[in-house]
């Protein structure tokens, strides 16, 4: 089977995932969507509020470290197999084929088809910010709104111009990743090259050059423009196969064709792997210790006072945010560092609807007069989650 076939399978999988993810629901929300209206990120069943975006930072650090490792070991495989520019160019190959035998009907049809695909891509991208189950009915009624409509059109125009005119030129000229490739790889990274021990068998058919989407002559060595798509490997295999020989062009770890663990692990790779593990461990740790709610202690208009029994009564306001997509039920307890006992008015469980913020008055009464500047701990416990959230404040003493 040609390498191109495997690449097409990977490319169609990427496209289908991109188009279907907004429609896939997990826990009642899109599998992946940043909801602009509520400033919340829905990520495969987990909802992150804006205040929790340090999780995104940790995930970004991990992905960057992983990307550096994959580039260091496997070179520009990303460019040839997973890059959106390459995927889209391959799946809109009708534009290249139309230019070889241009006719008015074929050229116009190709541009029209690309325009429709660009518009569809723009709309699907918007669905990563607006629920598609809301956006589609609004779009069918021409009520999508000015901002989503303009964003869709801008994305569609950029996409159309890119894949109608720029296409592979982007990879060979202005792609920033191509420019820093020499910094991210070394002499053991995966490359495509002509087998140095079989160069004399080349028959100069130039099929490898004609099949290359960026016009690289791989016979002269690896070049910055090469995206490692393996089209040259398939072409050479086809030509040499007629002579019952293996192709002369191969994937190789470095020019010397290093094999075994030496091709995967060296000091630079080990350092990047450790960075991956560290960032991933930090992300897992923070995720496991993430609470489903957050609360703050706010001052109450009522000032502290002494009751007729000689106790001290003080009041606070608990501002609680439910980060879950389901109802939150909390138990409230009050503790102190001293020997004075406290009682409070919240004896029943607190209920908060999904994704809401609410405020509850908390009246705390001491049994006797507490020490000056005594600290108390207010603790809220999720009835459905063993994790707890606490906050400390000073139990304001009277003069």
Secondary structure, DSSP 4 states (H G I P E B T S, - for coil): --HHHHHHHHHHHHHHHHHHGGG-EETTEESEEEETTTTEEEETTEEEEGGGTHHHHHHHHHHHHHHHHHHHHHTTHHHHHT-HHHHHHHHTTHHHHHHHT--HHHHHHHHHHHHHHHHHHHHHHHTTTS-HHHHHHHHHTT-S-HHHHHHHHHHHHHHHHIIIIITTHHHHTT-HHHHTHHHH--TTSEEEEE-GGGGGG-----HHHHH-TT---GGG---TT-----HHHHHHHHHHHTTT---SEEEEETTTT--GGGGT--HHHHHHHHHHHHHHHHHHHHHHT--SEEEEEEE-SSPPEE-TTS-EEEEEEEEEEE-SSS-EEEEEEEEESSS--EEES--SPEEE-TT-EEEEEEEEEESSPPPTT-EEEEEEEETT-S-EEEEEEE-PPP-
